Amino acid sequence: MTMTTRTARLRTLVVTGLATTGCAAAAITLMPATAQAAEATQAPTAHTVKATAGYSRTTTAQTKTGSGNNLDGWIKQSLQIMKAKGIPGSYEGLKRNIMRESGGNPAAQNNWDVNAQKGTPSKGLLQVIDPTFNAYHVTGTAHSVTDPVANITAAANYAAHRYGSIDNVNSAY
C-alpha cells in the first residue's frame, strides 16, 4: 500500500469518525428529568423530509389552514392545539427541534441509545419516549406517540414544563 493510499484511507476514516461523533453530539431526546440524554437519533438528513409510513403531501390550501398531512400541516395543527391549551411555542422552535431530532420523519425511532437499551426507544418527530408521552399527552390529540400532531404537542407540553417553551430547547438536555 502506498503512502498516498494510506493517507487517503486515514483521511476518510477521520472524516467519517468526526461526522458520526458530531451527529451523536447533536442528537437529543425528550425524556423525563431522571433519564439520561440519548446518544444519537435515527433520522434522515434535514434536507430529506419525506412523506413516510403512509403520510402524504397535500394541497397548498390545506397547508395554509394547518390541516395538511405533512410536516408544515402537523406543526400548524399542533400550534392550534397548543394555543387552545396555553402551551407556549412557535413554528420556528418546533421545526428547528423536529429537524434536529428526526429530520421530519414521523416514523423515526432510535433503537440504540440508553433509552432503547432499557426497552423504551425514542419515537416520532420529536423523539419522545413512551413514559414522557404518557405523562405529557395533551387531550384532544391521538393517544399514539408516533402520531405526528400528538408527538409534537406532547413534546411541546413537556418542554414547556421543563424549559418554559420548546423555543428554549437548542441542544441536548
C-alpha positions in Angstrom: 0.0 0.0 0.0 1.4 3.3 -1.0 1.8 6.3 1.4 -0.8 8.2 -0.7 -3.3 5.4 -0.4 -2.7 5.1 3.3 -3.1 8.9 3.8 -6.3 8.9 1.8 -7.8 6.0 3.7 -6.8 7.6 7.1 -8.4 10.9 6.0 -11.6 9.1 5.1 -11.8 7.3 8.4 -11.1 10.5 10.3 -13.8 12.4 8.4 -16.3 9.5 8.9 -15.5 9.4 12.6 -15.9 13.1 13.1 -19.2 13.1 11.2 -20.5 10.2 13.3 -19.4 11.9 16.6 -20.9 15.2 15.5 -24.2 13.6 14.8 -24.2 11.8 18.1 -23.3 15.0 20.0 -26.1 17.0 18.3 -28.8 14.5 18.9 -31.3 15.0 21.8 -34.2 13.0 23.1 -37.2 14.4 25.1 -37.4 12.4 28.3 -38.2 12.8 32.0 -35.6 14.7 34.1 -34.4 11.5 35.7 -33.5 9.8 32.4 -30.2 10.2 30.6 -29.8 12.0 27.2 -29.8 9.9 24.1 -26.5 9.1 22.4 -28.0 9.6 18.9 -31.2 9.6 17.0 -32.1 7.8 13.8 -33.1 10.4 11.3 -32.7 11.3 7.7 -30.9 14.5 6.9 -32.6 17.8 7.4 -32.9 18.1 3.6 -34.8 14.8 3.1 -38.1 15.4 4.7 -40.2 12.7 3.1 -43.8 11.5 3.3 -43.3 8.2 5.0 -45.3 5.5 6.8 -48.5 6.4 4.9 -48.2 10.1 5.4 -48.7 12.0 2.2 -48.3 15.6 1.0 -51.5 17.6 0.5 -52.6 20.8 -1.3 -51.4 24.3 -0.6 -54.8 25.3 0.7 -54.8 22.5 3.3 -51.3 23.5 4.4 -52.2 27.2 4.9 -55.1 26.1 7.2 -52.9 23.7 9.2 -54.7 20.7 8.0 -52.1 19.3 5.6 -50.8 15.8 6.1 -47.2 16.9 6.0 -44.7 18.5 8.4 -45.9 22.0 7.9 -49.5 20.9 8.5 -48.7 18.9 11.6 -46.8 21.8 13.1 -49.7 24.2 12.4 -52.2 21.7 13.8 -50.1 21.3 16.9 -49.8 25.1 17.3 -53.6 25.4 17.2 -54.0 22.9 20.0 -51.1 24.4 21.9 -52.7 27.8 21.7 -56.0 26.5 22.9 -54.3 24.7 25.9 -52.0 27.5 26.8 -48.8 25.7 25.8 -46.1 28.1 24.6 -44.1 27.6 21.5 -43.5 28.8 18.0 -43.4 27.3 14.5 -39.7 28.1 14.3 -38.9 26.4 17.6 -40.9 23.3 16.8 -39.5 22.9 13.3 -35.9 23.5 14.5 -36.2 20.8 17.1 -38.0 18.4 14.8 -35.3 18.7 12.1 -32.6 18.0 14.7 -34.5 15.1 16.3 -36.0 13.2 13.3 -35.3 15.1 10.1 -39.1 15.5 9.8 -39.7 11.7 9.7 -42.7 10.8 11.9 -41.7 7.1 11.8 -38.2 7.8 13.2 -37.2 5.5 16.1 -34.0 5.4 18.0 -33.1 1.8 18.6 -29.6 2.2 20.1 -29.5 4.9 22.8 -29.6 4.4 26.5 -33.5 4.5 26.5 -33.7 1.9 23.7 -31.2 -0.3 25.6 -33.6 -0.2 28.6 -36.5 -1.1 26.3 -38.0 2.3 25.8 -36.9 3.7 22.4 -37.4 7.3 21.4 -40.1 7.7 18.7 -41.6 10.2 16.3 -40.9 13.7 15.1 -39.5 14.9 18.4 -38.1 11.6 19.6 -40.3 11.1 22.7 -40.1 8.0 24.9 -43.4 6.4 25.9 -43.3 7.4 29.6 -42.8 11.1 28.7 -45.5 10.9 26.0 -48.0 9.4 28.5 -47.1 11.9 31.2 -47.4 15.0 28.9 -50.1 13.7 26.4 -52.5 16.5 25.5 -56.2 15.8 25.5 -57.7 16.2 22.0 -54.7 14.5 20.3 -54.4 10.9 19.4 -53.0 8.7 22.2 -50.2 7.4 19.9 -46.5 8.5 20.4 -46.0 8.2 16.6 -49.0 10.3 15.6 -47.3 13.5 14.3 -49.6 16.0 16.0 -49.8 14.1 19.3 -46.0 13.7 19.3 -45.3 17.4 18.7 -47.9 18.6 21.2 -46.8 16.2 24.0 -43.2 17.2 23.4 -44.0 20.9 23.5 -46.0 20.3 26.7 -43.0 18.5 28.2 -40.6 21.3 27.1 -43.0 24.0 28.5 -42.9 22.3 31.9 -39.2 21.7 31.9 -37.8 24.6 30.0 -40.6 27.2 29.7 -41.1 26.5 26.0 -39.9 24.3 23.1 -38.4 27.5 21.8 -35.8 27.4 24.7 -34.6 23.9 23.6 -31.5 24.4 21.4 -29.2 21.5 22.4 -29.0 18.2 24.2 -30.7 18.3 27.6 
